[in-house]
Amino acid sequence: MFHNYFLGIDDGYFNILYKRVEPKRKTILVGVLTRNRRIVDIIFNNITIDSLDGTQKVLEIVEDALSLHEVNAVFLDGVTYAGFNIVDPTKIYRIYSIPVITVFRYPLDLEKIYAALKKHFPDHEYRYSVIKHVYMSSNRIRVGDTTLRYFSIGLPIHQAEAILNFLCRYYSYPYPLHVADRIASLLGRLYYEEY
C-alpha cells in the first residue's frame, strides 16, 4: 500500500479554430492531487494553445501543490498540451527533483507529428525533439485490458510500474490523470463558452 501524494495534470477542451487566431487563445489546465486514490486538492491554471508556456504552467501547478502538501510524483498526459504546446518532464524533474511519469494512452505516429510541426511552427525542431525523446524512451506496461506507454524520470522502472499498477487498479489510466482529464474536459467546454 502506498502512502503518497500524486499529482495528475491534464488540459481541457478547446475549439480547433482557436489554433488559427491571434492573439493565441487559452484553455484550462487542471492539477488533481491525490493521496493514493483519494482526491486531496484540485488546482487550476490556464495554458496557451500552440504556444510554449506549457512547462511553465505545469511548474506553477506543481508549486501550488507543494505549498499545500508534499508531492511524491507528477503524472503527465503525454508532452503535448493545448494543441502542440510542449511540457518537458525533464525540466520539471530538474527544477523540483520530484519524479515525473509521462503516460501515453495511444501510440504516436512520429512522422506525421514531425510533418505537422514543420508545416506550422518555425521552432518545430525543438518541439519535435522533446516529443521524440520522451516517446522513444518510454516503456510499455499492461494495466488491466490496456497497454500504456510511460516515460519515468526520477524513479526506477520497478517503482514506476508498481505505482502505475496501483493507480490503474480501477481505471485504465492513472487515477490522478483520470480525474484531471474528466474535470478539464468539462471545465474546458465552459471556459470555451466564455470566449
Helices and strands as residue ranges (DSSP letters): E 5-11, G 16-20, E 26-35, E 38-48, H 54-68, E 73-77, E 80-81, E 85-86, H 89-96, E 100-104, H 110-120, H 124-136, E 139-143, E 146-153, H 157-167, H 175-193
